[in-house]
Each structure stands twice: as structure tokens, then as C-alpha cells.
Amino acid sequence: MLVTFVLGSIHAFSIFIHSLETLLGESRGNISLVYSMALVCLTLFVLFGYRFYRLSSPASIVIASCGGAAIGMLITALAQQLWQVFVGYSLIFGAANGLGYGFVLQLVAREMPDHKGFAMGAVTAAYAIGATVFARVLSEFITPQSSAGAFLFMACSLLLAGSVAGTVLWFTRTRYHDLSGNVTNFKADSHRVRLYWIAYGLSVFAGLMAIGHAAGIVQSGHSNQMNNSSLAIWGAVLIGAGNAIGGFAAGYLCDRIPVRKLLTGLPLVSAICLFALALSDHASLSAAVLSLVGLTYGAIIAVYPYAINLQFGDHDGPRVYGLVFTAWGFAGLMGPWLAGTLYDNSGSYSVPLAVAGIAALLSATTVIFSIIASEPV
């Protein structure tokens, strides 16, 4: 949880945009590409990370991940040109982030085989908490002219967290090993992998369309209400808090109820909330409902790695999760962009929210009529 907490800071990138624009003299579109490319590198290292998990001890991998991320932050702090920011933040920090996140998620499943759901949910929730906490903390180190102090603070935080976590893993002699359990024929089950990719992709696509525009959704169409700016900020905060709570809640529930009910129920609840948001004309209500959208999203990204581990076993599970996780990378790139484009064309968030609701419904439908119908989990 400590490792994913500090790595979650990658999703606090939006607080750096203004100062990077000023420092580098680049457009907002070009600066935004830094985050987009970081997500691409993150996704690739979750996809291929399983190849590295057995090459060294968990302590070494955790230290390498946090240490590499710290180097990326240092390069970014010293950057004077955009390409240097891409190297430091997008390439090195993004890659180290994906390696650490993917590894820790699979490691806890092996170390706590009787409580996999809770362990994986807690690790995922800590990632969301890190994004929220560091967005607030790092803002204190940023000036309109420079973000170097914030990047240096992150480098120190990553080194400290990696050292502590690595030391604990070394003293406890933790090893990354396969547990006894179901082993599947990965190639023969490729159709099921595609179904998980589609169902997961649709559900996170729906959530990210709302999360990426949380403040704007609260603010849009409510200019006549007092304290609107404050409510917009609270909308972003509540959806982040809901995200973290959803991870813990999903982990708790995974160990107690059939996971197929969560794979179906969570996107259905998300769809209801998204349709309610599309019809809402009250800022306070929108902020409250957004917290539920965040909660379902946080639960979904915690449930799927557990369901995949349960379905494909400890041998194929990490590889399958890496493949399915590419759907999150695609959704992260396209979801917020599509929501913004639909808003520009319609002048309202009602249309993008309705589209997000339909995507969530399609995710639940895929689970009901494809994944569960062929072999329940």
C-alpha cells in the first residue's frame, strides 16, 4: 500500500499544467500529452511486467520501481525543454509506475491467498488515495513559474517509500511464487480474455468520462447557484474519495460474495448514477452522485484483477491482467477526450454522461450474457 500510495501521484499531473506551460512556453495540448504518454508507458509495463516479476526478489523490484520513478522525477525537475519532461515523466516515471503497481498487486495476492480480495482492493485503494493526497500536498510546492520543488519532493518521497517497503520485504524474506490453484490453458481461453477486455474496458471508459470532467460536470449549467466554484472543487474531491472507498469496499466484498455479482452490479449502479447526472440540474446533487460514480469506478478496478486471478490462476493471472489492463489505457486516453468533444459539440454534459451510462450498461450486459453465461466465477 505504501508503494502504490506514492506511485498514485502520477495521476496528480493536472496541477503541473499551468506552471509547465509558463516554463516551457508550450500549448496546453502539448503539455497534456505528457500525461497521456505516461499512461501509455504505465500500461505497457503492466502488460509486460509479468516477465520481470521472477527475475529478482520482491525487495529489489520494489526498490527499482520507486528508485526509477524518483530518477524520472529528478529529470523532470531539471527539465528546460518539453522532450526532457517526456523522458523524465512520461517514459521513466510512467514505466516505473506500471512495473511497481502491477507487481505489488500480484504479490499481495500470493502473500494473502485466503484474503486476496481484501489485499488487492487495499493496494488499489491506496493508489487512488495517493493521487488525491499528493495533488493537495504538491500544490504547496508549485509556483506559476516553476514546478521543480514539487518534482523534487516527489523524488524524495519515492526514495523514502521504496527504501522502507524494500527493507520490510527483505527482512520478511518475501518471495514471488506461484500458489497451488487453478491453472488454465491460456491460449485455449483467449476468447474469455477478450470478453474480460471488453467488459472491463467499457466499465472504466464510463467511469473515466465522468472522473476526467468531475469539476466541469458540477459547474456546467449551475452558474446561478452560490458557491459554485467551491462545489466544483468538492465534486473532484468527492469522486476521488469515492474511488478510494470503492477499492476497500470491493476488497471486503470479494472475499464474501460471488465475484460475478460484483462484475454485474457495479457497472449497473454506475449506469444509474451516470444517467441521473445527465438529468440533474443541481450542483450539490451532482457532486454527491459523482462520489458514487467514483466509488463504483474504484470498486471495478479492484474487482477485475481479483476476478482474473480467480479465473485464470496464479500462473496465467498476471499475464491476463496485463492484457486486460490495456483496456484501461485505451479508456484513459479516449474517455476524457470523447467527453470533452461531446461537450464542445452539445454545450452540455448531458450527452457525454448518457454515453457513459450506455457504456456501463454494455459492460454489465457483456458480463451477464458472455462471461457468466459461459462459465460463472
N, C-alpha and C positions, 0 to 999 in steps of 0.2 A: 504493500500500500504506500509506503514511503517513496518507493521508486516511481510508481505511476503518478503519485501526487505531484512530484516535481516535473515529471515529463508532461503532465497535463498543461503546463504553462504554454505549450506550443499553441494552444487554442485561445490564448490571450493576445494574439497578434494585432487585433484591431486597434489596441491602444497605442501602437507604434506608428500607425499610418501617417498621422499628421506630421510628426517630427521627422520621419524619414523623407516625406515629400519635401520638407524645407531643407533638410541637409543635402539631399541628393539632387534636388531640382527635377524630380521625375513626376509623372502624372499619377493620379490615384490608381488608374488601371494597371500601370506597370508595377507599382508598389504592391497591389493586391495579388499580383502573380507570384510574389514571393511566398505568400501563404499557400496559394494553390499548388505550387510546385513542392512545397514542404509536405503537403498531404499526399502528393503522388509518391514521393520518396518514402514516406511513412508506410503507405500502403504496400509498396514493393517489398519492404523489409519485413512486413508482417507476412506477405505472401511467400517469400523465400527464406524467412528466418529459421524455419524448422531444420534447414540444412546445417545450421551453425549450433543448434542447442546442445548437441552431444560432443562437440569438438573440444569443449573446455568445461571447467567447473562452473556452477551457477554463480559463485562469488566473482569469478573472473569476467563472466559475461555481463553481470550487473555493473561491475566497475568499468568495464569497457564501454557499455552503453552510456552511463552517466558521464564518464570521462570524455567520450567522443562528443556528447551533447554540449559539455562545457567548452570544449575546443571550438565548436561551432558558434557558441555564444561569444567567445572571445574574438573570433574573426569578425563577427557581425559588429561588435562594439568598436572595432578599429576600422571598419569599412568606410571608405570615402567614395566608392563608386557602386552602382547597382549590382554589377556582376559579383562583387565581393560579398554583398548581402545574400545573393543567391547561393554562393558557395557555402557561406557560414550557416545561414538559417535554413535555406531550403534543402541543400544537399546533405551537409554533415549533421545538422540538428535533426532534420526530418528522418534521415536514415537511422541514426542512433535511437531516436524516439520509437520508431517502428520495431527495431530489434528488442529494445527493453520492454516495451508494452506487450508484444506478442510472447516473449519468453516468460515473463513473470506470470502472465495469465495461465500459461500451460504448466508452469512449475507448481503453482499453488494447487492445481487440480491433482497433481501427483502426490503432493505432500499432505493433502487433506482429502483422501479418497472417500471418506464417509460423509464429508460436508462440502463436496465440490461446488454445489450451487452457491452456498454462502461465501466460500472463499473467492470464487471467480466474480461474484457480484460485488464483493467488498473491494477487490482490486480495481474493477471497472468504475465503481463509485468514487474511489479516491482520485482517479484520473479526472473525473468531472469536477470534483471539489478543487483540485489543483488549478484548473482553468479559471474557476471563479475567484479563488483566493489570490492568485498571482495577478489577475487583472487589476485587482484593487491595490495590492502591495506595490507592484511595479509602477503604477501610475504616479507614485510619490517620487520616483527617481527620474521621471521624464520631464524635460523642458521643451518648449517649442522648437529649440534649436538642436537638441541632442537627446538620443536615447541610450547613449553609451553607458551611463550609470546603471540603467535597468538591465542591460545585457550583461554587464559585469556582475551585478548582484545575482542574476540567474546562473552565471558560470560558477560562482561560489556556492550557491545553493545546490547545484547539481553535483559538484565535487563532494560536498559535505554529505548529501544523501547517499551517493554512491559508495562513499567510504564506510558509512555506518551500516548500510544494507549489506555490502560486501563482507564486512567484518563479521556480522551476525551469521551470514550464510557459511562463512569459513569456519567459525567456531562450532557451529552446529553440524558441520560436515554434511551439509545438504548436497544431494546428488540429483541429477535429472535422469530419471529412469522410467521404464515402462512398467505399468501396473498390470496385474492379471485382469483380464476383462475381455469384452467382445472385440474380435479382430475381423475386419471386413475385407472383401476383395475390392480395393479402391477402384480399379478400372471397371469392374463389372457394375459398380454402383455410381457411375458417373452421371447417370440420369438424375439420381437423387441429389447429387451435388448441385446440379443446375437448378433443381427445384428450390433448394435452400438459398441459392444465389438470388433467384427471382423474388422469393418471399421476403428475404432479409433486405434486399435492395429496395423494394417497394416500401417497406415499413420505415426504413431510415430516410429514404427520399422524402417521404411525407413529413417526418419529424424535422429534418433539416431545412425544409422550405419554410417552416414556421420559426425555428430557432434562429436561422440566419437573418430574420427580419423582425425579431421579437419587439424591439423598441418601436419600430415603424408601425407594426400592427396595432399597438396600443395607441399610438399617436394619430394614426390616419383616421380622419373623419371625426375626431373628437376635439377639435380646436376650440369649441365653445365651452369646454369644461375647464375648471380651475385646476391648477397644479398638474397640468397635462404632461409637462416635461418630467416632473418627478415621477408620475405614474409610468411614463415610458421607461425610465431607468429601472423602476421596480419590476416592470414586465420582464426586462432582460435578467434581472437578479433572480426573480421567482422561477423563471424557466430553467436557470442554472441550478438553483436549489432543488427543484423538482427532479432534474436529471440525476443528481447525486442520490436523493432519497429513493428514486426508482431503482437504482443499482442495488442498494442494500435490500429493498423490499423484494426484488426479484430473486436475489440470492437466498433469502429466507424461504420464499415460496417454492423455489425449485426443489428443495430438499423435502417438501411436504405434499405437493400435489403433482399430478402428471404434467409434464412439461408441455404436452400438446395443447393443454387448456390455456397455458400462457401464450404459446405461439399464436393461438387463435384469438384469445380475449384481448390481449394488449393492443393489437392494431385496430380491433373493433372499437375499443374505448377511445383510442387516438382519433379514429374517424369521426366519432360522435363529437369530440371536443373541437376538431377542426371545422366541422360543419356549423357548430354553434358559434365559433369565432367568425365564420363567414357571414353569419346573420346578425352578429352583435353590433350594437351601436352605442355601447357604454364602455368607457375606458377601464373603469375599475373591474368590471366583469371580465373584460378581455384579458387583463393582467392575471386574474385568478384562474381563468381557463387555460391560459398559457402555461401556468405552473403544472397543470395536469398533463398538457402535451409534453412538457419536459420530463415529467415523471414516467409517462409511458415510453418515451424515447430512451431514457436511461435504463428502464427495465428491459426493453427489447435488446439493446446492445449487450446486456448482461446475460439474458436468457439464451441467445443464439450460440455463443461459444460453449455453454454448458450442454445444450441440446445436441450440438455437433459432436462434442466429446462423448456423450452418451450413445449417440447413434453409430459413430464410426470407430470408437475405441481409442485407446491411448496411443496406438501406433499411427493410425491414419488421421486421427483427430486434428493435430496441429497443421498438417498439410491441407486438409479440407477446410479448416477455418481460415487459413491463409487465402485460399481460393475464393471462399465466400466473402471474405473481408474486402476483396476488390470491389464488391458492390457498394460498400460504404465509401470507398474512394471516389467511385463514379458519382454517387449521390452527393457527396460533399462538393464536388466540382459543379454539378449540374443543377442541384436542387435550389440553392440560394439564387443562382443566376436566373433560372426559369421564373422563380417567384418575382424577382425584380423586373424581368422583362414583361411579365403579365401585368404587373402593377403599372409599369410605364404605359402600356397599351390601353389599360382599362381605367386607370386613375383610382383604383380601389384594390384592397387586398382581398376582397370577397372572391374574386375569380381564382387567384393562386391558392387560397385556402380551400376552396371547393375542390380544386385539382388535387391538392394534398390529401384531402379526405377520401377522394376516389382511389388514390394510390394505396392508402391504408386499407381500404375495403378489399382491394385486389390482393393485397398481401394475405389478409385473413382467408380469402377465397382460395388462394393457392395452397395454403396450409390445409384447409378443410377438404378440398377435392383432389389434391395431389399427394402431399406429403403424408397426411394422416390416412387417406384412403388406401395408399399402397402398403404402408407398414407403420402402425402407430408407435410413438415414442412416449 
